[in-house]
Structures are given as C-alpha cells and as structure tokens.
Amino acid sequence: MKRRAFITLLGGAAAAWPLAGRAQQAGSTTRIGLLWPGDAPPVSPRMESFRQGLRALGFVDGQNIAIELRYAQGGPQRLPELAAELVRLKVDVIFASGDLAPKVAQQATETIPIVTISDDILGAGDPAGTPPGSPSFPRNSARKDWRY
C-alpha cells in the first residue's frame, strides 16, 4: 500500500507542478480534470493522497483548485466521451490514470497538458514517450508559460 500512496502522491505533485505559475494569480481557480478508468470513483485513500499532495504544494480543493472527476462507469468505452467532456469544461490540466485513459485524453486534446500515472511505472507511458508521472506538454503549447 505504501507504493500506491507514493505513486498517488507523485501523481498529485506532477499534476500541480505545471500549474504553479497560473495558481499564483489572485482569485484564480485552477481546474484539474481527473480521468479515471475505473467503473467507480477512486477509493478514499487514493483521492485523499492526491489531495494531500496538492495541499503540500499549496493547492486546496475548493479554495484555489477545483477537481473535475470523471470515471468510466459503464466501461472503458466511455473514456473518449468523458475526456471530451473535460475538454469542453476547459480544465487547465488533465490527470489520467492507468494505461488507456492517458492515450484517450491525448486523442481528445492538443492544447491541454496531460499528466499520466500508471501502476506499471516501467512499462507504461504516453504515446509520445513521456514517462508516467511526467507532465505531457501539447505540441503547440508555449513552454515559457509553464514555470517549474
């Protein structure tokens, strides 16, 4: 269980990392899209670890960030529809878990950064070759806008 908590914390940090510059704007709320491949929402310890990782970086759900959770209730065939919904909501970043969700998210947008995390930390990765847990920058994003 410690490994999963660490991976979740790492994912939370990676999700918040590219948002640091944006979140410093007074009064702004950063929207994180969470694309979950399971047919039920992530269980409490996993979500709490995610929120703790964000809090450690100064991001508090309901204060300066909003988490838009979408999960594949009804099966993974719903992931493209859910990813498209997050794009329509104009989230600032998409956090996609598992092996399929990051690929679906990448097909849904070329402008929203995607952060991937997988239990298969060595074998997974997004189609562009970015290691899991690393920010995946869209082809046409201006990297100067992302401060680390």
DRENDO-1510 file (C-alpha; in Angstrom, 1 decimal, always signed):
<recs>
REC; n; res; u; v; w
REC; 1; MET; +0.0; +0.0; +0.0 .
REC; 2; LYS; +2.9; +2.4; +0.6 .
REC; 3; ARG; +3.9; +2.1; -3.0 .
REC; 4; ARG; +0.5; +3.1; -4.2 .
REC; 5; ALA; +0.4; +6.0; -1.8 .
REC; 6; PHE; +3.7; +7.2; -3.1 .
REC; 7; ILE; +2.7; +6.8; -6.7 .
REC; 8; THR; -0.5; +8.7; -6.0 .
REC; 9; LEU; +1.4; +11.5; -4.2 .
REC; 10; LEU; +3.9; +11.6; -7.1 .
REC; 11; GLY; +0.9; +12.0; -9.5 .
REC; 12; GLY; -0.6; +14.8; -7.4 .
REC; 13; ALA; +2.7; +16.6; -7.4 .
REC; 14; ALA; +3.1; +16.1; -11.1 .
REC; 15; ALA; -0.4; +17.4; -11.7 .
REC; 16; ALA; +0.2; +20.5; -9.7 .
REC; 17; TRP; +3.7; +21.2; -10.9 .
REC; 18; PRO; +2.9; +22.9; -14.2 .
REC; 19; LEU; +0.1; +24.9; -12.5 .
REC; 20; ALA; +2.3; +26.8; -10.1 .
REC; 21; GLY; +2.6; +29.9; -12.3 .
REC; 22; ARG; -1.1; +30.1; -13.0 .
REC; 23; ALA; -2.3; +29.5; -9.4 .
REC; 24; GLN; -0.4; +32.5; -8.2 .
REC; 25; GLN; -2.8; +34.8; -9.9 .
REC; 26; ALA; -5.0; +36.3; -7.2 .
REC; 27; GLY; -8.5; +34.9; -7.1 .
REC; 28; SER; -8.0; +32.3; -9.8 .
REC; 29; THR; -9.2; +28.8; -9.5 .
REC; 30; THR; -7.3; +26.1; -11.4 .
REC; 31; ARG; -9.4; +23.3; -12.7 .
REC; 32; ILE; -7.9; +19.8; -12.7 .
REC; 33; GLY; -9.7; +17.2; -14.8 .
REC; 34; LEU; -9.3; +13.7; -13.4 .
REC; 35; LEU; -10.0; +11.0; -15.9 .
REC; 36; TRP; -10.3; +7.7; -14.0 .
REC; 37; PRO; -10.5; +4.4; -16.0 .
REC; 38; GLY; -12.4; +2.5; -13.2 .
REC; 39; ASP; -16.2; +2.0; -13.2 .
REC; 40; ALA; -16.4; +3.6; -9.7 .
REC; 41; PRO; -14.7; +6.7; -8.3 .
REC; 42; PRO; -11.2; +6.3; -6.8 .
REC; 43; VAL; -11.4; +5.0; -3.3 .
REC; 44; SER; -10.9; +7.4; -0.4 .
REC; 45; PRO; -7.3; +6.7; +0.5 .
REC; 46; ARG; -6.2; +7.2; -3.1 .
REC; 47; MET; -8.1; +10.5; -3.5 .
REC; 48; GLU; -7.0; +11.7; -0.1 .
REC; 49; SER; -3.4; +11.1; -1.1 .
REC; 50; PHE; -3.9; +13.0; -4.3 .
REC; 51; ARG; -5.4; +15.9; -2.4 .
REC; 52; GLN; -2.6; +15.8; +0.3 .
REC; 53; GLY; +0.0; +16.0; -2.5 .
REC; 54; LEU; -1.8; +19.0; -3.9 .
REC; 55; ARG; -2.1; +20.7; -0.5 .
REC; 56; ALA; +1.6; +20.2; +0.1 .
REC; 57; LEU; +2.2; +22.3; -3.0 .
REC; 58; GLY; -0.3; +25.0; -1.9 .
REC; 59; PHE; -3.3; +23.8; -3.8 .
REC; 60; VAL; -6.5; +23.3; -1.8 .
REC; 61; ASP; -9.6; +21.7; -3.4 .
REC; 62; GLY; -12.5; +24.2; -3.1 .
REC; 63; GLN; -10.1; +27.2; -2.5 .
REC; 64; ASN; -7.7; +27.7; -5.4 .
REC; 65; ILE; -8.4; +24.5; -7.4 .
REC; 66; ALA; -11.4; +22.5; -8.5 .
REC; 67; ILE; -11.2; +18.8; -9.3 .
REC; 68; GLU; -13.5; +17.7; -12.1 .
REC; 69; LEU; -13.7; +13.9; -11.6 .
REC; 70; ARG; -14.9; +11.7; -14.5 .
REC; 71; TYR; -14.8; +7.9; -14.2 .
REC; 72; ALA; -15.7; +5.2; -16.7 .
REC; 73; GLN; -19.0; +4.0; -15.1 .
REC; 74; GLY; -20.3; +1.6; -17.7 .
REC; 75; GLY; -16.9; +0.5; -19.0 .
REC; 76; PRO; -13.8; +1.9; -20.6 .
REC; 77; GLN; -15.6; +2.6; -23.9 .
REC; 78; ARG; -16.9; +5.7; -22.1 .
REC; 79; LEU; -13.5; +7.2; -21.7 .
REC; 80; PRO; -13.5; +9.1; -25.0 .
REC; 81; GLU; -16.8; +10.8; -24.1 .
REC; 82; LEU; -15.5; +11.6; -20.7 .
REC; 83; ALA; -12.3; +13.1; -22.0 .
REC; 84; ALA; -14.2; +15.2; -24.5 .
REC; 85; GLU; -16.4; +16.5; -21.6 .
REC; 86; LEU; -13.2; +17.6; -19.7 .
REC; 87; VAL; -12.0; +19.4; -22.8 .
REC; 88; ARG; -15.4; +21.2; -23.1 .
REC; 89; LEU; -15.1; +22.2; -19.5 .
REC; 90; LYS; -11.8; +23.8; -20.4 .
REC; 91; VAL; -9.9; +22.3; -17.5 .
REC; 92; ASP; -6.3; +23.6; -17.0 .
REC; 93; VAL; -4.7; +20.1; -16.9 .
REC; 94; ILE; -5.9; +16.5; -17.3 .
REC; 95; PHE; -4.7; +13.9; -14.8 .
REC; 96; ALA; -5.2; +10.5; -16.5 .
REC; 97; SER; -4.7; +7.2; -14.6 .
REC; 98; GLY; -3.9; +3.8; -16.0 .
REC; 99; ASP; -2.7; +2.8; -19.4 .
REC; 100; LEU; -5.8; +3.6; -21.6 .
REC; 101; ALA; -7.0; +6.9; -20.1 .
REC; 102; PRO; -3.8; +8.9; -20.9 .
REC; 103; LYS; -4.0; +7.8; -24.6 .
REC; 104; VAL; -7.7; +8.7; -24.8 .
REC; 105; ALA; -7.0; +12.1; -23.2 .
REC; 106; GLN; -4.2; +12.8; -25.7 .
REC; 107; GLN; -6.6; +12.0; -28.6 .
REC; 108; ALA; -9.2; +14.4; -27.1 .
REC; 109; THR; -6.9; +17.5; -26.9 .
REC; 110; GLU; -3.8; +19.1; -28.4 .
REC; 111; THR; -3.9; +22.1; -26.1 .
REC; 112; ILE; -4.5; +20.8; -22.5 .
REC; 113; PRO; -1.5; +19.4; -20.7 .
REC; 114; ILE; -1.9; +15.7; -19.6 .
REC; 115; VAL; -0.3; +14.2; -16.6 .
REC; 116; THR; -0.1; +10.4; -16.6 .
REC; 117; ILE; +0.4; +7.9; -13.8 .
REC; 118; SER; +0.3; +4.1; -14.0 .
REC; 119; ASP; +0.9; +1.2; -11.7 .
REC; 120; ASP; +3.2; -0.2; -14.3 .
REC; 121; ILE; +5.8; +2.6; -13.8 .
REC; 122; LEU; +8.4; +1.0; -16.0 .
REC; 123; GLY; +6.3; -0.4; -18.8 .
REC; 124; ALA; +3.7; +2.4; -19.3 .
REC; 125; GLY; +4.0; +5.8; -20.8 .
REC; 126; ASP; +2.1; +8.0; -23.2 .
REC; 127; PRO; +2.3; +7.6; -26.9 .
REC; 128; ALA; +4.8; +10.5; -27.2 .
REC; 129; GLY; +7.2; +8.6; -25.0 .
REC; 130; THR; +6.9; +10.7; -21.9 .
REC; 131; PRO; +7.5; +8.7; -18.7 .
REC; 132; PRO; +4.5; +8.2; -16.4 .
REC; 133; GLY; +4.1; +10.9; -13.8 .
REC; 134; SER; +5.7; +13.5; -16.0 .
REC; 135; PRO; +3.9; +16.4; -17.5 .
REC; 136; SER; +3.0; +15.9; -21.1 .
REC; 137; PHE; +3.1; +19.2; -23.0 .
REC; 138; PRO; +0.9; +19.5; -26.1 .
REC; 139; ARG; +2.7; +20.1; -29.3 .
REC; 140; ASN; +1.6; +23.7; -29.7 .
REC; 141; SER; +1.9; +24.8; -26.1 .
REC; 142; ALA; +4.3; +27.7; -25.3 .
REC; 143; ARG; +6.7; +26.2; -22.7 .
REC; 144; LYS; +7.5; +29.7; -21.4 .
REC; 145; ASP; +4.0; +29.7; -19.9 .
REC; 146; TRP; +4.9; +26.7; -17.7 .
REC; 147; ARG; +7.1; +27.6; -14.7 .
REC; 148; TYR; +8.7; +24.8; -12.6 .
</recs>
